[in-house]
């Protein structure tokens, strides 16, 4: 079983903002503020278009062989290109089942634009059967294939009106949900230099996603009740062994 659960955190792409909106001469903070204000005026909210979102963190849970591991890709000071490259290198190495919450609507399109910007090759990810015949019937690009399982999309029956927030679903199931930060706060935290806090927050999000995925595997009959319990114990054991403050807090909130 190679399961690769992922989540990204983003900030305004101020370099592209300067080019597209003639904002030369402004520093990063002023450029980001201008971009958000223009978006607010245009759409009524500050959520930037996906091609103008720069990735500042990618966190993953890897379930491989008899182990489970959670971490954030690259070092805290790694550039965006390195983070994106590491993400696609993981796919090339393990050819895993990708698991996300709204990855089809957000995370993967952002990764597409950022790989386009940095010229990052990912032939395994983009294959739809031309290189590997098996990928014709199950690839990362199709909304209805399992090689990328977007839990939000699947659980909503592919109906946008039925979608739910990860935080609410995780909390409903007795998992920790959001703890102390949200995506809306990431830009402010980044400007204050709190990249470690952002990475820790992203790791707790991806842990929630993994736990919901395990419950999904239970209800679809891919895990027995005893196998499901073993998976939870394995994850608890890993978090206890790592003994990091945000993991300890996660365990405290896990009912």
Backbone bond lengths (Angstrom), bond angles and torsions (degrees), N, CA, C in turn:
res aa  C-N    CA-C-N  psi(-1)  N-CA   C-N-CA  omega(-1)  CA-C   N-CA-C  phi
1 X - - - 1.465 - - 1.529 108.82 -
2 X 1.309 117.45 114.66 1.460 123.08 173.32 1.528 108.48 -112.10
3 X 1.313 115.95 100.49 1.462 121.62 179.79 1.522 107.85 -112.48
4 X 1.318 117.04 127.94 1.460 123.07 -175.49 1.529 107.54 -125.33
5 X 1.328 115.21 93.56 1.465 121.21 -179.39 1.524 107.68 -88.92
6 X 1.326 117.33 135.67 1.467 118.18 -174.18 1.525 111.49 -141.20
7 X 1.328 113.42 157.58 1.456 121.52 176.54 1.524 107.40 -152.87
8 X 1.327 116.95 146.08 1.457 120.58 178.36 1.525 109.65 -121.21
9 X 1.329 115.16 155.64 1.455 122.50 169.68 1.522 107.94 -121.48
10 X 1.319 115.84 142.65 1.466 120.14 -173.26 1.523 111.93 -131.41
11 X 1.330 113.96 158.68 1.458 123.07 174.80 1.530 107.24 -134.20
12 X 1.316 118.82 167.29 1.464 119.60 177.99 1.532 111.98 -60.77
13 X 1.315 116.27 136.52 1.470 121.80 174.17 1.527 107.19 -81.10
14 X 1.337 115.63 87.06 1.463 120.23 -172.51 1.528 111.90 -68.82
15 X 1.335 117.99 -29.58 1.469 119.64 178.42 1.521 110.72 -63.99
16 X 1.338 116.56 -46.61 1.464 119.65 178.08 1.522 110.55 -68.96
17 X 1.333 116.95 -34.87 1.459 120.25 177.53 1.519 112.25 -59.64
18 X 1.320 116.33 -40.77 1.467 119.42 178.37 1.526 110.83 -63.18
19 X 1.336 115.80 -41.78 1.465 119.13 -178.64 1.523 111.79 -69.13
20 X 1.319 116.58 -42.88 1.458 119.59 -173.33 1.526 113.18 -78.74
21 X 1.324 116.71 -30.57 1.461 119.66 -172.61 1.525 113.50 -115.63
22 X 1.336 116.17 14.73 1.469 121.10 176.66 1.525 110.79 55.01
23 X 1.319 115.33 54.95 1.464 121.39 -178.12 1.531 111.85 -109.96
24 X 1.331 116.80 22.95 1.451 120.30 179.62 1.533 110.19 -58.12
25 X 1.327 114.62 142.61 1.455 119.96 179.37 1.513 113.34 98.44
26 X 1.333 117.38 -15.91 1.459 120.53 177.94 1.529 110.11 -89.89
27 X 1.333 116.62 144.94 1.460 118.81 174.40 1.523 109.94 -75.49
28 X 1.331 116.04 177.25 1.464 120.04 -174.80 1.526 111.94 -60.09
29 X 1.326 116.72 -43.73 1.465 119.98 -177.33 1.520 111.11 -63.23
30 X 1.330 116.55 -45.11 1.462 120.69 -179.17 1.527 111.00 -68.63
31 X 1.342 116.66 -37.00 1.463 120.00 178.60 1.526 110.81 -65.48
32 X 1.334 116.22 -45.82 1.456 119.67 178.32 1.516 111.82 -61.55
33 X 1.320 116.82 -41.32 1.463 120.47 178.91 1.517 110.99 -62.83
34 X 1.344 116.84 -42.12 1.461 120.74 179.50 1.526 110.88 -64.21
35 X 1.328 116.95 -41.58 1.458 120.69 179.11 1.526 111.25 -61.94
36 X 1.313 116.38 -44.03 1.462 120.48 -179.46 1.525 111.53 -67.09
37 X 1.330 116.42 -38.37 1.467 119.93 178.54 1.523 111.29 -66.19
38 X 1.330 117.00 -41.82 1.469 120.27 178.48 1.528 110.83 -63.61
39 X 1.324 115.79 -38.40 1.459 119.62 178.92 1.528 110.81 -67.18
40 X 1.326 115.95 -39.86 1.470 121.28 177.88 1.524 110.61 -60.90
41 X 1.312 116.38 -43.42 1.464 120.87 -179.59 1.527 111.32 -66.73
42 X 1.320 116.52 -34.53 1.461 120.54 -176.10 1.521 112.67 -80.32
43 X 1.337 117.63 -39.31 1.468 120.38 -170.18 1.522 113.87 -120.13
44 X 1.330 117.54 -13.57 1.455 120.02 -176.50 1.508 114.10 91.00
45 X 1.337 117.78 -0.48 1.468 121.59 174.04 1.530 108.77 -146.61
46 X 1.323 116.10 166.89 1.459 120.88 -174.58 1.528 113.41 -93.81
47 X 1.315 118.15 7.49 1.466 120.34 -176.85 1.528 109.49 -70.80
48 X 1.320 116.35 112.19 1.463 121.17 -175.19 1.524 111.36 -71.98
49 X 1.342 117.39 152.30 1.467 119.53 173.31 1.518 109.75 -58.81
50 X 1.320 116.60 151.88 1.459 120.79 -169.85 1.518 113.19 -63.25
51 X 1.336 117.76 -31.63 1.465 118.84 -178.56 1.525 112.43 -73.48
52 X 1.332 117.62 -8.52 1.468 121.01 178.38 1.526 111.60 -109.16
53 X 1.335 116.67 21.32 1.454 121.23 177.37 1.532 108.90 -108.82
54 X 1.301 115.71 121.88 1.468 122.46 -179.95 1.523 109.43 -96.42
55 X 1.307 116.69 133.55 1.464 122.00 -178.60 1.524 109.88 -79.19
56 X 1.327 115.44 127.03 1.470 119.65 176.75 1.523 112.10 -113.85
57 X 1.335 117.95 -11.00 1.464 120.85 177.31 1.519 109.22 -158.10
58 X 1.331 115.45 141.18 1.469 122.76 170.68 1.522 106.32 -131.64
59 X 1.302 116.41 120.14 1.468 120.88 177.84 1.522 109.46 -114.85
60 X 1.324 115.20 147.34 1.464 120.00 -175.41 1.514 110.76 -139.78
61 X 1.322 115.03 151.20 1.464 122.97 163.71 1.520 106.17 -113.12
62 X 1.316 116.54 125.52 1.461 121.42 176.32 1.517 109.02 -111.89
63 X 1.323 115.67 120.08 1.473 122.05 173.56 1.509 106.54 -106.26
64 X 1.328 115.94 107.37 1.465 121.46 -172.60 1.528 109.09 -141.50
65 X 1.334 116.14 133.91 1.461 122.48 -178.59 1.531 108.80 55.73
66 X 1.330 117.80 -121.91 1.468 120.11 -179.31 1.520 111.76 -107.55
67 X 1.330 117.53 21.35 1.451 121.06 -174.61 1.521 111.33 -127.75
68 X 1.330 114.56 157.40 1.451 121.37 171.18 1.522 106.99 -132.18
69 X 1.323 116.03 142.11 1.453 120.51 -176.69 1.515 109.01 -144.29
70 X 1.337 117.39 144.64 1.459 121.92 174.45 1.520 108.10 -129.09
71 X 1.336 115.99 136.51 1.457 120.28 178.33 1.533 109.44 -164.87
72 X 1.318 115.31 169.65 1.459 121.76 174.58 1.521 108.58 -105.36
73 X 1.303 116.33 136.67 1.456 121.14 -174.71 1.523 110.70 -68.20
74 X 1.336 115.54 140.80 1.455 120.92 176.59 1.522 112.67 71.30
75 X 1.327 115.06 175.34 1.456 120.89 173.94 1.522 109.87 -82.04
76 X 1.323 115.94 168.40 1.465 120.25 -178.06 1.525 112.11 -60.45
77 X 1.328 117.57 -28.93 1.466 120.67 -178.41 1.527 112.99 -98.51
78 X 1.332 117.38 10.91 1.471 120.62 -179.71 1.521 110.77 -66.83
79 X 1.318 116.25 142.73 1.460 121.07 177.40 1.512 111.76 -75.09
80 X 1.325 114.96 165.42 1.463 119.95 -177.67 1.521 112.14 -59.43
81 X 1.323 117.53 -42.92 1.468 120.76 -177.63 1.523 110.65 -58.46
82 X 1.333 117.84 -40.01 1.460 120.73 179.45 1.523 110.71 -66.00
83 X 1.330 117.48 -41.22 1.468 120.30 179.60 1.529 110.51 -61.20
84 X 1.326 116.00 -46.83 1.467 119.94 -178.52 1.525 110.32 -65.55
85 X 1.337 116.94 -41.23 1.461 120.56 178.89 1.528 111.02 -61.38
86 X 1.329 116.45 -43.23 1.464 120.10 179.52 1.530 111.35 -63.17
87 X 1.326 116.83 -37.59 1.462 120.01 178.51 1.524 110.49 -59.91
88 X 1.319 116.99 -50.91 1.453 119.27 -177.57 1.532 112.21 -72.49
89 X 1.346 117.57 -27.75 1.467 119.77 173.61 1.525 110.70 -61.99
90 X 1.337 116.75 -37.60 1.462 120.38 177.58 1.518 112.22 -62.18
91 X 1.324 115.96 -38.70 1.465 119.94 177.61 1.524 110.67 -66.17
92 X 1.328 116.30 -41.28 1.459 119.99 179.03 1.531 111.30 -63.46
93 X 1.336 116.60 -36.69 1.461 120.77 -175.68 1.518 112.16 -75.53
94 X 1.331 117.48 -43.46 1.467 120.65 -170.83 1.529 114.23 -108.06
95 X 1.344 118.75 -16.44 1.471 122.38 -171.28 1.530 109.72 40.69
96 X 1.320 117.28 57.75 1.462 120.24 -173.39 1.519 112.48 -84.31
97 X 1.319 115.48 173.06 1.449 121.02 162.81 1.524 107.29 -79.76
98 X 1.330 116.17 119.03 1.463 120.98 175.97 1.519 108.96 -80.09
99 X 1.324 116.39 136.67 1.454 121.21 178.13 1.520 108.44 -129.23
100 X 1.338 116.23 135.28 1.465 120.39 -178.50 1.521 109.75 -148.56
101 X 1.315 114.25 171.24 1.462 121.16 167.78 1.524 106.48 -117.78
102 X 1.308 116.72 108.54 1.466 124.16 -174.63 1.528 112.12 66.05
103 X 1.319 116.29 27.16 1.459 119.68 177.64 1.513 113.02 -64.93
104 X 1.344 116.54 -33.26 1.454 119.17 178.82 1.511 112.80 -70.60
105 X 1.329 116.61 -28.70 1.458 120.39 -178.20 1.504 114.12 -93.89
106 X 1.340 117.41 -17.34 1.460 119.59 -176.78 1.527 113.10 -136.05
107 X 1.331 117.49 -68.50 1.464 120.72 -168.94 1.536 113.10 -57.35
108 X 1.324 117.12 -49.98 1.460 118.73 -176.89 1.526 112.91 -69.16
109 X 1.343 120.92 -43.52 1.466 118.25 175.11 1.528 112.86 -58.98
110 X 1.346 117.49 -37.93 1.465 119.16 176.05 1.525 109.88 -62.61
111 X 1.320 117.37 -44.69 1.463 120.81 177.50 1.527 111.62 -60.93
112 X 1.329 117.30 -35.05 1.470 120.10 176.59 1.521 110.55 -61.35
113 X 1.324 117.03 -50.30 1.462 120.95 -177.58 1.525 111.49 -64.89
114 X 1.341 116.59 -38.51 1.464 118.82 -178.05 1.521 110.92 -72.84
115 X 1.326 118.66 -35.52 1.463 120.01 175.31 1.523 110.25 -68.23
116 X 1.321 117.01 -35.07 1.461 121.16 175.22 1.526 110.09 -62.03
117 X 1.332 116.05 -44.77 1.461 120.72 -179.37 1.523 111.66 -62.39
118 X 1.334 116.66 -42.31 1.467 120.61 -174.92 1.528 113.15 -93.52
119 X 1.325 118.16 -2.08 1.457 120.63 178.89 1.520 113.40 67.76
120 X 1.336 116.88 39.63 1.461 121.26 -176.15 1.524 109.90 -92.17
121 X 1.330 115.57 123.57 1.457 121.02 -178.69 1.529 110.54 -84.04
122 X 1.318 115.96 139.13 1.467 121.53 179.40 1.524 108.79 -148.22
123 X 1.340 117.55 66.13 1.473 119.66 -174.33 1.519 113.83 -61.96
124 X 1.316 118.45 -33.33 1.457 120.35 -179.79 1.527 110.11 -65.76
125 X 1.314 115.63 -43.15 1.463 120.09 -179.00 1.525 110.91 -63.90
126 X 1.318 117.73 -42.98 1.469 121.34 -173.87 1.529 113.33 -83.14
127 X 1.321 118.00 -6.80 1.463 120.57 -178.18 1.532 110.77 -65.38
128 X 1.321 116.04 130.80 1.473 120.87 174.59 1.524 111.32 -123.26
129 X 1.352 114.78 26.73 1.454 120.01 176.44 1.503 114.70 120.90
130 X 1.303 119.03 -11.33 1.458 120.82 -178.60 1.522 112.15 -73.17
131 X 1.350 117.75 -30.63 1.462 121.44 178.75 1.531 111.51 -100.27
132 X 1.297 117.12 -38.95 1.470 122.84 -179.50 1.524 107.56 -127.96
133 X 1.321 116.87 115.75 1.468 120.50 -175.01 1.521 112.07 -59.13
134 X 1.341 116.89 -31.72 1.465 119.27 179.49 1.527 111.70 -62.02
135 X 1.317 116.76 -27.15 1.459 120.21 -178.18 1.527 112.52 -74.96
136 X 1.322 116.96 -9.91 1.467 118.60 174.66 1.512 110.15 -67.31
137 X 1.321 116.32 -33.05 1.467 121.47 -175.14 1.523 113.03 -101.81
138 X 1.314 117.18 -11.07 1.467 120.71 179.92 1.518 108.66 -158.69
139 X 1.334 116.66 96.36 1.459 120.23 -177.80 1.526 110.81 -129.61
140 X 1.317 115.68 175.43 1.462 120.65 -176.24 1.524 113.08 -77.60
141 X 1.321 117.85 -15.10 1.454 120.84 -170.82 1.519 113.79 -92.71
142 X 1.321 117.45 -26.76 1.458 120.41 -176.29 1.526 111.07 -77.79
143 X 1.299 115.47 133.63 1.469 121.07 178.96 1.517 111.67 -62.71
144 X 1.310 117.48 -29.58 1.457 121.63 -172.28 1.532 113.44 -103.30
145 X 1.317 118.11 8.80 1.455 121.79 175.05 1.526 109.80 -97.78
146 X 1.327 115.80 155.29 1.461 120.12 -174.41 1.518 113.70 -88.89
147 X 1.312 118.66 -10.46 1.470 119.18 -178.30 1.522 110.76 -61.64
148 X 1.337 116.69 -30.63 1.459 120.09 161.68 1.522 106.58 -118.08
149 X 1.322 116.29 114.62 1.460 121.94 178.57 1.523 108.60 -103.37
150 X 1.320 115.77 104.53 1.465 121.42 175.09 1.525 106.75 -87.62
151 X 1.315 116.05 101.19 1.464 120.31 -173.50 1.519 113.03 -59.22
152 X 1.330 116.99 -39.58 1.459 119.20 -180.00 1.518 110.51 -60.41
153 X 1.307 115.78 -43.88 1.454 121.89 -178.03 1.521 111.33 -67.70
154 X 1.329 116.04 -46.79 1.466 120.92 -177.08 1.527 111.26 -64.89
155 X 1.341 116.63 -47.52 1.463 119.67 -177.06 1.525 112.37 -66.86
156 X 1.335 116.70 -25.20 1.461 120.53 177.05 1.528 112.14 -86.12
157 X 1.326 116.83 4.30 1.457 119.51 -178.81 1.518 112.35 63.96
158 X 1.344 116.36 29.18 1.467 123.54 -179.73 1.530 112.06 61.49
159 X 1.326 116.56 28.60 1.460 122.28 178.34 1.532 108.72 -114.58
160 X 1.321 117.59 116.31 1.457 120.79 -175.66 1.528 111.90 -59.29
161 X 1.338 117.36 -34.43 1.466 119.42 -178.54 1.520 112.05 -69.17
162 X 1.325 117.46 -11.74 1.468 120.77 -177.36 1.529 112.65 -104.61
163 X 1.327 117.99 3.46 1.454 119.77 -176.43 1.530 111.03 -71.92
164 X 1.331 115.19 157.18 1.461 122.09 179.78 1.518 109.26 -134.69
165 X 1.331 115.64 162.91 1.453 121.25 177.43 1.521 109.90 -82.06
166 X 1.332 116.01 142.83 1.458 120.91 177.77 1.516 111.03 -57.05
167 X 1.318 117.01 -44.21 1.459 121.43 -178.15 1.524 111.40 -55.13
168 X 1.331 116.79 -44.82 1.463 120.72 -177.13 1.525 111.78 -71.73
169 X 1.328 116.50 -41.29 1.468 118.92 179.93 1.529 110.16 -66.48
170 X 1.342 116.59 -44.72 1.460 119.75 179.59 1.530 110.77 -60.71
171 X 1.326 116.96 -46.31 1.466 120.63 -179.89 1.527 111.08 -63.59
172 X 1.327 117.33 -39.02 1.454 122.18 178.26 1.529 111.09 -58.76
173 X 1.329 116.74 -33.29 1.461 121.80 -177.66 1.526 112.77 -88.91
174 X 1.338 116.66 1.41 1.461 119.62 179.96 1.509 114.07 89.35
175 X 1.340 117.59 10.67 1.452 121.56 176.79 1.533 109.23 -91.99
176 X 1.319 119.10 166.30 1.465 120.05 -170.68 1.521 116.69 -64.55
177 X 1.326 119.29 -34.33 1.458 119.47 -175.73 1.522 110.85 68.96
178 X 1.328 116.49 -159.42 1.470 121.31 -178.25 1.521 110.40 -66.37
179 X 1.332 114.74 142.68 1.457 119.73 179.15 1.533 109.40 -137.48
180 X 1.326 117.65 96.70 1.452 121.82 167.39 1.512 117.61 86.88
181 X 1.320 118.84 -16.39 1.454 120.05 -179.02 1.514 108.42 -145.33
182 X 1.325 116.61 163.94 1.456 122.16 173.81 1.521 107.68 -142.42
183 X 1.327 115.90 167.08 1.453 119.68 179.52 1.513 113.04 -58.91
184 X 1.332 116.86 -30.13 1.458 120.53 -178.76 1.523 112.53 -67.45
185 X 1.340 116.94 -20.08 1.459 120.96 -177.88 1.525 113.37 -94.74
186 X 1.335 117.04 -5.20 1.464 120.19 -171.46 1.522 111.74 -63.67
187 X 1.327 118.93 -42.14 1.464 121.45 -178.60 1.525 110.52 -61.71
188 X 1.323 117.13 -44.46 1.468 120.15 177.89 1.523 110.87 -62.64
189 X 1.323 117.09 -44.40 1.459 120.20 179.90 1.526 111.26 -64.87
190 X 1.326 117.12 -37.23 1.461 120.90 179.03 1.519 110.77 -64.10
191 X 1.328 116.83 -43.76 1.464 120.23 179.60 1.530 111.78 -63.91
192 X 1.324 116.72 -26.51 1.460 121.04 177.76 1.529 112.36 -86.36
193 X 1.333 116.10 1.92 1.458 120.55 177.66 1.515 115.06 82.12
194 X 1.320 117.52 14.11 1.469 121.22 -175.99 1.520 111.13 -90.85
195 X 1.326 117.28 56.47 1.455 120.05 -179.13 1.531 110.92 -68.54
196 X 1.335 117.48 -32.23 1.465 119.63 178.20 1.525 110.21 -65.14
197 X 1.337 117.06 -40.05 1.456 119.84 177.18 1.518 111.55 -62.62
198 X 1.335 116.99 -38.35 1.462 121.30 178.20 1.522 110.15 -64.95
199 X 1.324 116.89 -45.24 1.460 121.03 179.85 1.533 111.09 -63.12
200 X 1.333 116.57 -41.17 1.466 119.64 178.30 1.525 111.17 -63.85
201 X 1.332 116.09 -41.90 1.467 120.55 177.38 1.526 110.71 -61.56
202 X 1.322 116.30 -42.84 1.464 120.68 179.76 1.525 110.50 -63.46
203 X 1.324 116.84 -37.18 1.465 120.15 178.79 1.528 111.84 -65.83
204 X 1.332 117.36 -37.78 1.469 118.07 177.51 1.522 110.96 -69.55
205 X 1.324 117.54 -33.71 1.464 119.97 175.73 1.525 111.02 -62.76
206 X 1.315 116.09 -43.53 1.463 119.01 -177.20 1.530 110.51 -71.78
207 X 1.326 117.42 -28.40 1.466 120.08 173.98 1.529 110.61 -66.78
208 X 1.320 117.31 -42.51 1.467 120.37 175.40 1.526 111.01 -59.14
209 X 1.323 116.19 -42.66 1.464 120.40 179.79 1.524 110.76 -62.11
210 X 1.323 116.37 -43.03 1.468 120.33 179.72 1.526 111.01 -62.94
211 X 1.323 117.11 -41.66 1.458 120.17 179.62 1.535 111.63 -64.73
212 X 1.329 116.69 -40.07 1.471 118.97 176.57 1.525 109.67 -65.80
213 X 1.326 117.37 -37.17 1.465 120.67 178.34 1.527 110.74 -62.76
214 X 1.324 117.04 -42.84 1.465 119.11 178.11 1.525 111.13 -60.67
215 X 1.330 116.88 -40.45 1.471 119.73 177.77 1.534 110.00 -65.50
216 X 1.314 117.15 -37.37 1.465 121.58 176.56 1.524 110.37 -62.66
217 X 1.330 116.86 -42.85 1.464 120.23 178.05 1.526 111.25 -63.51
218 X 1.337 116.76 -31.79 1.462 120.79 176.26 1.525 110.96 -66.62
219 X 1.336 117.77 -48.88 1.463 119.39 -174.07 1.522 112.36 -71.82
220 X 1.329 116.66 -23.28 1.473 117.82 178.18 1.522 111.86 -89.67
221 X 1.330 117.57 1.32 1.453 121.43 176.21 1.510 114.97 84.23
222 X 1.324 118.30 11.27 1.459 120.73 178.58 1.522 111.95 -86.63
223 X 1.329 117.07 -12.76 1.461 122.61 171.37 1.524 108.31 -130.11
224 X 1.324 116.35 134.62 1.457 119.69 170.16 1.526 108.83 -74.94
225 X 1.315 117.00 167.74 1.460 119.53 178.82 1.526 111.46 -61.12
226 X 1.329 116.61 -39.27 1.465 119.34 179.17 1.526 111.31 -69.19
227 X 1.335 117.15 -38.45 1.467 120.40 177.99 1.524 110.64 -66.94
228 X 1.326 116.44 -38.82 1.464 121.11 176.30 1.525 110.82 -60.65
229 X 1.330 116.55 -45.27 1.464 120.77 178.94 1.527 111.05 -62.16
230 X 1.337 116.88 -37.23 1.472 119.80 178.45 1.522 111.03 -66.57
231 X 1.331 116.50 -37.65 1.465 119.57 178.12 1.533 110.91 -63.80
232 X 1.325 116.86 -41.56 1.460 120.23 178.10 1.521 110.73 -64.45
233 X 1.319 117.00 -41.31 1.461 120.59 178.69 1.526 110.94 -64.70
234 X 1.312 116.52 -39.79 1.470 120.60 178.82 1.522 110.34 -61.41
235 X 1.329 116.46 -43.44 1.460 120.31 -179.44 1.527 110.71 -67.73
236 X 1.324 116.92 -44.09 1.463 119.96 177.75 1.528 111.02 -58.99
237 X 1.317 115.61 -42.84 1.460 120.08 -179.67 1.516 111.97 -61.81
238 X 1.338 116.59 -42.61 1.454 120.21 179.35 1.520 110.97 -63.67
239 X 1.342 117.20 -44.20 1.464 120.68 -178.81 1.530 110.99 -65.42
240 X 1.314 116.95 -38.79 1.463 120.32 176.27 1.528 111.41 -64.99
241 X 1.313 116.31 -40.78 1.466 120.46 -179.06 1.524 111.30 -67.17
242 X 1.327 116.76 -39.35 1.468 120.23 179.11 1.533 110.86 -65.80
243 X 1.326 116.65 -37.07 1.466 123.21 174.04 1.531 112.89 52.22
244 X 1.332 116.07 47.90 1.465 121.13 175.15 1.530 108.42 -97.67
245 X 1.330 117.96 149.71 1.471 119.53 -176.07 1.519 114.05 -54.60
246 X 1.352 118.20 -43.58 1.462 118.15 -177.95 1.513 111.64 -73.10
247 X 1.349 118.21 -24.25 1.465 120.36 173.57 1.533 110.68 -74.22
248 X 1.334 116.63 -38.99 1.461 119.44 177.21 1.533 110.25 -62.14
249 X 1.324 116.22 -42.14 1.464 119.95 178.40 1.521 110.63 -64.06
250 X 1.332 116.22 -40.27 1.465 120.99 178.11 1.523 110.29 -59.16
251 X 1.328 116.57 -46.05 1.461 121.37 -179.36 1.536 110.35 -63.98
252 X 1.320 116.97 -38.39 1.471 120.25 179.48 1.511 112.13 -63.13
253 X 1.352 117.55 -32.29 1.459 121.72 -179.11 1.531 113.11 -90.35
254 X 1.310 116.09 -3.55 1.477 120.97 -178.51 1.522 108.08 -86.99
255 X 1.300 117.00 109.45 1.464 122.24 -177.03 1.537 111.68 -72.74
